[in-house]
Amino acid sequence: MTTLDLTSAVVVGGLFAIGFHLLLQRSLMRLLFGFLVLGHSTNLLVLLAAGPPGRPPVTGHGQDEASFADPLPQAMALTAIVITFGISILLLALVYRGWLLLGHDEVRDDVEDRRLGESEHPGRPGDAAGEPEDAPGRKPEDAPGKGEER
């Protein structure tokens, strides 16, 4: 592995980490930027997987075929760029529409979804088993200890 390969792997990994971090934010503009960064990092990954840069993608007569690059990853990257552009424009239109209607771009909690979730799983929101600590028929000495499983 050369220094260029290691540097490229670190850059692609960093771009993926930044993109996923932005996708998990509550702001719609950050979500859009996260999608864009993920799209660009995926294109970079596909092009890096195609082989070393600088080789022509078309074979000629009487030349060594090993000196040419595979044209499929380049075609896939161009297609992905067009698809990413189209989806980005759609997301940008949705963000703008949300800004006009709400006055901000923060995603709010869905109160109805939270109410349905609490009715399906009664108990404390942080309780993994869905059973409140002071459930009927449960004694304090029956509670599991630190090293015990439920």
Secondary structure as GFF3:
##gff-version 3
##sequence-region A 1 150
A	DSSP	alpha_helix	3	23	.	.	.	ID=ss1
A	DSSP	alpha_helix	28	49	.	.	.	ID=ss2
A	DSSP	three_ten_helix	65	67	.	.	.	ID=ss3
A	DSSP	alpha_helix	71	102	.	.	.	ID=ss4
A	DSSP	alpha_helix	111	120	.	.	.	ID=ss5
A	DSSP	three_ten_helix	140	142	.	.	.	ID=ss6
###
